[in-house]
Amino acid sequence: MRLIVCGGADYSRRDFIWTCLDRVHRKHTISTLLREDDGGASEIAGQWAISRLVGSTTYARDRRIPGSADPIDAILADGRAETMVAFPGGERIDEFVRRALEAGIKVWRPGE
């Protein structure tokens, strides 16, 4: 399964994130983790993927180019994700979740 992981750049509950991802992986076998390059929950999820030998694709905004595409657009345009795990992160994460649901992606918001 291809899984989107998102959460706030300041979200740092490493043990909780790893436990949640382990739970999903045991149940559905994650083949690829799709995430932003913005630190916080996404960075911790990337570390989890490395430790579990799970593929990981990181989407980053080209900060050298004003107005460059938001990584959220690229992740959703990829079109192959089945599920999203969304950790707390404010309005931007709420918008990402809304757009994922509109695209037919199942969303799990652990801890809420």
BELVENPE-V261790 format. One record per backbone hydrogen bond with DSSP energy under -1.0 kcal/mol. NH is the residue of the N-H (numbers start at 1). CO is the residue of the C=O. Records with the same first field share a line. If there is no record, write none. Layout:
BEGIN
NH->CO ; CO
END
This chain:
BEGIN
3->32
4->83
5->34
6->85
8->88
11->8
14->12
17->13
18->14
19->15
20->16
21->17
22->18
23->19
24->20
25->21
26->22
27->23
28->24
29->25
31->1
32->1
33->55
34->3
35->57
37->59
41->8
42->39
44->40
45->41
46->42
47->43
48->44
49->45
50->46
51->47
52->48
53->50
54->49
55->31
57->33
59->35
63->61
65->62
68->65
74->70
75->71
76->72
77->73
78->74
82->2
83->2
84->106
85->4
86->108
87->6
94->90
95->91
96->92
97->93
98->94
99->95
100->96
101->97
102->98
103->99
104->101
105->100
106->82
108->84
112->109
END
